[in-house]
Structure formats: C-alpha cells, structure tokens
Amino acid sequence: MTRRGWILFIALGIIWGIPYLLIKVAVRDVSPPFLVLMRTGGGALLLLPIAGARGELRPLVHHWKALAAFSLSEMGLPWLILFNAERHLPSSLTGLLISAVPLVGALLAWLSGSDRIDTRRLAGLLLGIAGVGLLVGFAIGGSQVLAAVSLLVVVVGYAVGPWILSRHLASLPPLGVIAGALALCAVVYAPIAAFQLPSRAVSAAAIESIATLTVVCTAVAFLVFFALVGEVGAMRMTLITYVNPAVAVLLGVTVLGEHFGVATGVGFVLILSGCFLATRPATSPGSPAVAAPPVPEP
C-alpha cells in the first residue's frame, strides 16, 4: 500500500469509528428522527453540488426504485434504530455489535447464490455468532436487551445495502448514488422530524457532535472512501471493518468512561475473528471473489 493509501486508510478508520461516540452525545438532546434528518440533509447539501458538477445525478433517474431501496436499507431504517439504541447502550458495545455486519453479508452472498460458504467461512460465521451471543448474554443488562436485539435490523440493513448497490446500482456513479440516497432519506424524514424538534436548548456538545457527524463522518467520509477504493482497490477496503470497532471501543472507554470487561473483550475478539474468516475468498478453485466493497456503516 502506498503512503497515500495508508493515510487514507487510517483517516477513514478513525472517521468511521467515531460516529458511535458522537451519536451517544447527540441523542441526549435531540430525537433519533431529528438526528437522521440533520445527518442525511446536511450530507446531501454538501455532496449534491459535487455530484451534480460531475454529472453523476442524471443517470439516477431511471433507477429510482433501487436507489430508494438502498437509501432505506443503508440509511433510513438503520440510522433511526441505531440512534435510538444508543440511548440505552454504551457506544463501545454498540460499535462491537455492529461490527458483525460482514457475517450477515457473507450469509447473504451465500443465500443469493453469488458466493459459497466453505468450512473456513462456516467456522467464521459460528465464531462471530458466538461473539455476539457472548456480548448479549454477559455484557448487556436486562434493560438493554431490547435495544441490543434491535441492532439486528441495523446489521441486516447494512449488509443488504451493499448487496443492492452491487446488484442494481453498480453501473451508476457512486458519489451520485450516495448523494441521491441521502437526499431521498432527508425528504422522507423532514415531515417526521418537524414534529420532534428539540423541546429545550441543545447543548454545545450535541451541536458539535451533530456537525461532526454530518460533515466529517458523512460528507468527508464518503469522499475519502471513494479515494481509498481508487487507491487500494475493493479487496483491501474490507480491512476497514476491523479498525472501526476498535476505535469505537477506545473512544467509548477513554472519553465516556464506558466499562470494558472480560466478556466484552472476548466477544470483540470472536466477532472480528469470525468476520475475518467469513469474508475470506473461498478455497476451491474458480470460486468468486469476495463481495463488493463496504459502504460506511455507522
């Protein structure tokens, strides 16, 4: 990997690891629908002019159904549930649970017939599931179980989104797809958020978190993402999956003082090990390569 590639990789690993901390701070003062609107609307305002200047919006017109499905599965539904879950769960634990996305992605690829599962991948799936089970069983309190279970919808959505992208939108300009998806999501959430405006003054910390989440973790993140794909290719991009949760845990523990126990540590290792095994290329000759590059999760 080139020096530029390493810089982009490290930058994106940090950028995609900090949203859990920012979300945790923001939802103390604003509702999840309002936060979804701020993130998608702000991201769309920043990215639409760039995509438009590049002529990447016009091709989307004839693919609006697939674009709407991608927007719903990657942003609309997952972000609402994720933001609500972080009202009840530590940000570090949320990041670990969301890191199971590659497991669902591998399973989806197998079910759709676009890839196969060999013994190594099956072992990876089982390891990852064991890690999630360990976190839910030993690192989550009784009042947090429902929030943790709701993250299953987020994980599935994050896995389905790239699948839709690779199956139905792969031929379209990627930045145009992201900008269009953000705009669609913002339009849907605008009337919902209008009835859930903050009832009291929003703290400076929340405002800063929302601004950073929108500008850095959405608009800038997508620009860095596409630059990194162009620099190192899609296969190496999957390594980002193993950096994000580590950053989320580090920030949650050091900044917010969240607990990191033995069960959390073991679950962390099991999930990441499972993701590594489950997303490796199949061992038999002629097997298809691993799936399309990931898109930002948190």
C-alpha positions as a printed Julia matrix, in Angstrom:
298×3 Matrix{Float64}:
   0.0     0.0     0.0
   1.32    3.47   -0.87
   1.87    6.24    1.66
  -1.24    8.0     0.37
  -3.17    4.76    0.72
  -2.08    4.36    4.35
  -3.04    7.95    5.15
  -6.49    7.49    3.62
  -6.92    4.13    5.34
  -6.02    5.45    8.79
  -8.15    8.55    8.3
 -11.18    6.54    7.25
 -10.73    4.02   10.05
 -10.89    6.86   12.56
 -13.71    8.69   10.78
 -15.88    5.57   10.72
 -15.02    4.71   14.31
 -16.06    7.99   15.97
 -19.77    8.16   15.0
 -20.79    5.92   17.91
 -19.33    8.42   20.38
 -20.92   11.38   18.54
 -24.32    9.67   18.35
 -24.21    8.91   22.08
 -23.66   12.59   22.85
 -26.19   13.9    20.3
 -29.16   11.72   21.31
 -29.01   13.14   24.82
 -30.51   16.35   23.42
 -32.26   15.51   20.13
 -34.61   12.77   18.95
 -33.39   10.0    16.62
 -35.6    11.16   13.68
 -34.27   14.71   14.04
 -30.69   13.42   14.08
 -31.36   11.31   10.96
 -32.65   14.42    9.19
 -29.66   16.5    10.25
 -27.18   13.88    9.08
 -28.83   13.0     5.77
 -29.98   16.51    4.92
 -26.63   18.07    5.77
 -24.74   15.34    3.93
 -26.95   15.78    0.87
 -26.42   19.55    0.84
 -22.66   19.03    0.87
 -22.45   16.18   -1.65
 -25.18   17.02   -4.17
 -23.31   20.02   -5.64
 -20.17   17.91   -6.12
 -22.11   15.04   -7.7
 -24.05   17.48   -9.87
 -20.89   19.21  -11.09
 -19.54   15.81  -12.11
 -22.75   14.93  -13.94
 -23.42   12.0   -11.62
 -27.06   12.74  -10.77
 -28.83   12.45  -14.12
 -28.16    8.68  -14.5
 -30.05    8.05  -11.24
 -33.44    8.98  -12.68
 -34.13    5.6   -14.29
 -33.04    3.68  -11.21
 -35.04    5.47   -8.54
 -36.64    2.3    -7.16
 -33.29    0.62   -6.47
 -31.96    3.93   -5.13
 -34.91    4.2    -2.74
 -34.37    0.62   -1.57
 -30.68    1.33   -0.97
 -31.48    4.53    0.92
 -33.97    2.71    3.14
 -31.73   -0.26    3.93
 -28.45    1.62    4.35
 -29.62    4.86    5.97
 -33.31    5.39    6.59
 -34.11    2.42    8.81
 -30.69    1.5    10.27
 -29.8     5.02   11.37
 -33.13    5.54   13.12
 -32.8     2.27   15.05
 -29.1     2.78   15.74
 -29.64    6.29   17.11
 -32.46    5.05   19.32
 -30.42    2.07   20.56
 -27.57    4.34   21.63
 -29.94    5.97   24.1
 -29.76    2.72   26.05
 -26.45    1.07   25.12
 -22.83    2.12   25.61
 -21.32    3.45   22.38
 -18.42    0.99   22.56
 -20.73   -2.01   22.88
 -22.9    -0.74   20.03
 -19.83   -0.49   17.81
 -18.88   -4.08   18.62
 -22.34   -5.44   17.83
 -22.5    -3.54   14.54
 -19.12   -4.99   13.56
 -20.97   -8.26   12.87
 -22.17   -6.82    9.54
 -19.65   -8.83    7.44
 -21.08  -12.04    8.92
 -24.55  -11.21    7.6
 -23.02  -10.03    4.32
 -21.29  -13.39    3.84
 -24.51  -15.24    4.67
 -26.49  -13.07    2.25
 -23.97  -13.72   -0.52
 -24.36  -17.45    0.05
 -28.17  -17.35    0.14
 -28.32  -15.26   -3.03
 -26.01  -17.66   -4.86
 -23.35  -15.01   -5.53
 -20.8   -16.76   -3.32
 -20.29  -20.0    -1.45
 -19.52  -20.98    2.13
 -16.72  -23.44    2.73
 -15.59  -24.92    6.06
 -13.46  -21.9     6.95
 -16.26  -19.45    6.3
 -18.72  -21.56    8.24
 -16.31  -21.57   11.18
 -16.1   -17.8    10.89
 -19.88  -17.42   10.97
 -20.1   -19.64   14.05
 -17.31  -17.74   15.81
 -18.95  -14.42   15.06
 -22.34  -15.6    16.27
 -20.71  -16.89   19.45
 -19.14  -13.48   19.99
 -22.45  -11.68   19.57
 -24.13  -14.18   21.9
 -21.43  -13.6    24.5
 -21.93   -9.84   24.37
 -25.7   -10.09   24.62
 -25.58  -12.7    27.36
 -22.86  -11.3    29.61
 -22.09   -7.68   28.69
 -25.65   -6.34   28.39
 -28.02   -5.69   31.28
 -31.67   -6.71   31.3
 -32.97   -3.26   30.42
 -30.6    -3.09   27.44
 -31.53   -6.37   25.78
 -34.31   -4.93   23.59
 -32.02   -2.18   22.32
 -29.3    -4.75   21.59
 -31.72   -7.02   19.74
 -32.98   -4.07   17.67
 -29.44   -3.69   16.31
 -30.04   -6.91   14.37
 -32.18   -4.81   12.0
 -29.28   -2.38   11.64
 -26.8    -5.17   10.91
 -29.1    -6.72    8.29
 -29.75   -3.32    6.72
 -26.03   -2.57    6.47
 -25.5    -5.95    4.8
 -28.44   -5.61    2.4
 -27.42   -2.08    1.35
 -24.14   -3.1    -0.35
 -25.92   -6.09   -1.88
 -28.46   -3.76   -3.53
 -25.62   -1.48   -4.55
 -23.67   -4.27   -6.25
 -26.72   -5.93   -7.83
 -28.69   -2.92   -9.1
 -26.62    0.26   -8.85
 -23.08   -0.86   -9.66
 -23.14    0.75  -13.1
 -24.02    4.19  -11.74
 -21.63    6.89  -10.5
 -21.02    6.02   -6.81
 -20.94    9.56   -5.43
 -24.19   10.34   -7.24
 -25.79    7.25   -5.69
 -24.75    8.25   -2.17
 -25.8    11.89   -2.61
 -29.14   10.84   -4.08
 -29.76    8.3    -1.31
 -29.03   10.9     1.37
 -31.37   13.37   -0.3
 -34.2    10.84   -0.56
 -33.82    9.91    3.08
 -33.84   13.56    4.15
 -37.03   14.25    2.2
 -38.79   11.36    3.94
 -37.62   12.35    7.42
 -38.3    16.1     7.1
 -42.03   15.9     7.98
 -41.35   13.31   10.72
 -38.61   15.37   12.36
 -40.78   18.5    12.17
 -42.92   17.04   14.97
 -39.91   16.03   17.06
 -37.91   19.22   17.3
 -35.81   19.68   20.46
 -38.01   20.85   23.33
 -35.12   22.53   25.15
 -31.85   24.23   24.34
 -29.39   21.89   22.63
 -26.01   21.74   24.36
 -22.84   22.87   22.64
 -21.51   19.3    22.84
 -24.56   17.96   20.99
 -24.33   20.66   18.32
 -20.66   19.9    17.78
 -21.41   16.16   17.61
 -24.17   16.64   15.04
 -21.98   18.92   12.93
 -19.05   16.49   13.03
 -21.3    13.51   12.31
 -22.74   15.33    9.27
 -19.68   16.99    7.79
 -16.84   14.64    8.72
 -18.48   11.24    9.21
 -20.85   11.56    6.26
 -19.72   14.0     3.56
 -15.95   13.83    4.06
 -16.09   10.1     4.85
 -17.67    9.26    1.5
 -15.13   11.35   -0.4
 -12.25    9.65    1.44
 -13.93    6.26    0.92
 -14.03    6.61   -2.86
 -10.47    7.97   -2.94
  -9.31    4.96   -0.91
 -11.11    2.47   -3.15
  -9.38    4.06   -6.13
  -6.02    3.89   -4.36
  -6.01    0.36   -2.87
  -8.92   -1.45   -4.52
 -12.07   -3.06   -3.14
 -10.46   -6.11   -1.54
  -8.2    -4.2     0.85
 -11.09   -1.94    1.78
 -12.58   -4.8     3.8
  -9.77   -4.34    6.34
 -11.55   -1.16    7.5
 -14.11   -3.46    9.12
 -11.55   -4.44   11.75
 -10.47   -0.88   12.56
 -13.85    0.78   13.17
 -14.94   -1.19   16.26
 -11.51   -0.82   17.84
 -11.76    2.97   17.5
 -15.33    2.91   18.85
 -14.26    0.92   21.91
 -11.21    3.1    22.54
 -13.24    6.31   22.42
 -16.12    4.91   24.45
 -13.82    3.76   27.24
 -11.45    6.74   27.33
 -13.83    9.63   26.56
 -17.14    8.44   28.02
 -15.73    6.18   30.72
 -17.65    3.12   29.5
 -16.91   -0.27   31.04
 -14.83   -2.8    29.13
 -14.97   -6.18   30.84
 -13.7    -9.66   30.08
 -16.9   -10.67   28.24
 -16.66   -7.58   26.05
 -13.03   -8.29   25.25
 -13.62  -11.95   24.37
 -16.72  -11.08   22.34
 -14.7    -8.45   20.48
 -12.03  -11.0    19.51
 -14.58  -13.64   18.49
 -16.58  -11.28   16.29
 -13.57   -9.83   14.47
 -12.01  -13.29   14.05
 -15.29  -14.59   12.7
 -15.57  -11.66   10.27
 -12.03  -12.3     9.07
 -12.69  -15.97    8.35
 -16.19  -15.48    6.95
 -15.13  -12.86    4.41
 -12.03  -14.6     3.06
 -12.18  -15.9    -0.53
 -13.41  -19.47   -0.87
 -10.63  -22.04   -1.0
 -11.75  -24.06   -4.01
 -10.5   -23.05   -7.48
 -12.82  -20.9    -9.52
 -14.74  -19.58   -6.57
 -15.91  -16.0    -6.91
 -14.02  -13.28   -5.11
 -15.31  -11.64   -2.01
 -18.19   -9.25   -2.34
 -18.27   -5.6    -3.22
 -16.53   -3.04   -1.06
 -18.31   -1.99    2.1
 -20.09    1.32    2.49
 -19.96    3.35    5.68
 -21.91    1.73    8.5
 -22.4     3.96   11.48
